[in-house]
Amino acid sequence: MGNNNTKKVLFVCIHNSARSQMAEKFLNELGNGRYKAESAGIEPGKLNPYVIAVMKEAGYDISHHATKSVFDFYEKGSLYDYVVTVCDTEAAEKCPMFPGKVARLHWGFPDPSSAQGSEEEKLQFARTVRDSIKIQIQEFIDADSKN
């Protein structure tokens, strides 16, 4: 669990197959132990193969990650400092309210599974989303460290 200053962050999207998985991995890797990130979906699906591929290109293996339900975390009474939705606003509104003093953030990223075209175009779309999420995570860490 780390020390008592470790902040718990839950990333939520629809299927827990792409955006929330990338955000979880980036925060755990880039946060230097200051964060314990988890991710979940409103309707868990299966990991997006393009996302697994582009994360591997960036040096991160998420192929062993399972998809999880946000409602399981809620029912267990998990507590978080931040709950961050990374899907569209309509889906974010379906996310349950977690108890306690939790900051709700919404970062909308396009869904890698919505990519059209060739294999290469789908990979390129996933890379763009990956890079946007990584930048957002770094900005979050930088801003949060000033608090």
Residue pairs with C-beta under 8 A, 6 or more apart in sequence:
1 36
2 33
2 34
2 36
5 34
6 33
6 34
6 35
6 36
7 34
7 35
7 36
7 81
7 82
7 144
8 35
8 36
8 37
8 38
8 78
8 79
8 80
8 81
8 82
9 27
9 35
9 36
9 37
9 38
9 80
9 81
9 82
9 83
9 84
10 37
10 38
10 39
10 40
10 70
10 73
10 78
10 80
10 82
10 83
10 84
10 98
11 19
11 20
11 23
11 24
11 27
11 37
11 38
11 39
11 40
11 84
11 85
11 86
12 20
12 39
12 40
12 41
12 42
12 70
12 83
12 84
12 85
12 86
12 87
12 92
12 95
13 19
13 20
13 39
13 41
13 42
13 85
13 86
13 87
13 91
13 111
14 41
14 42
14 43
14 45
14 87
14 91
14 111
15 41
15 42
15 43
15 44
15 45
15 46
15 67
15 113
16 39
16 40
16 41
16 44
16 45
16 67
16 68
16 69
16 70
17 41
17 44
17 45
17 46
17 47
17 48
17 51
17 67
17 113
18 47
18 48
18 51
18 111
18 112
18 113
18 126
18 129
19 86
19 87
19 109
19 111
19 112
19 129
19 133
20 39
20 40
20 41
20 86
20 87
21 39
21 47
21 51
21 62
21 65
21 67
22 51
22 55
22 62
22 129
22 130
22 133
22 134
23 37
23 39
23 84
23 86
23 107
23 133
23 136
23 137
24 37
24 38
24 39
24 65
25 37
25 55
25 60
25 62
25 65
26 60
26 133
26 134
26 137
27 35
27 37
27 137
27 140
27 141
28 35
28 36
28 37
29 60
30 134
30 137
30 138
30 141
31 37
31 141
34 141
34 145
35 141
38 68
38 73
38 78
39 68
40 68
40 69
40 70
40 72
40 73
41 67
41 68
41 69
41 70
42 69
42 70
42 71
42 91
42 94
42 95
44 67
44 68
44 69
45 67
46 67
47 62
47 63
47 65
47 67
48 112
48 113
48 126
50 112
50 115
50 122
50 123
50 125
50 126
51 62
51 112
51 126
51 130
52 62
52 63
53 123
53 126
54 123
54 126
54 127
54 130
55 61
55 62
55 130
56 63
57 127
58 130
58 134
70 95
70 96
71 96
73 98
74 96
74 98
77 99
78 98
79 98
79 99
79 100
79 102
80 98
80 100
80 102
81 101
81 102
81 103
82 102
82 103
82 104
82 105
83 95
83 98
83 102
83 103
83 104
83 105
84 104
84 105
84 106
84 107
85 91
85 92
85 95
85 104
85 105
85 106
85 107
86 107
86 108
86 109
86 133
87 108
87 109
87 111
88 108
88 111
89 106
89 108
92 106
92 108
107 133
107 136
109 129
109 132
109 133
109 136
110 125
110 129
112 122
112 125
112 126
112 129
115 121
115 122
115 125
115 126
116 122
117 125
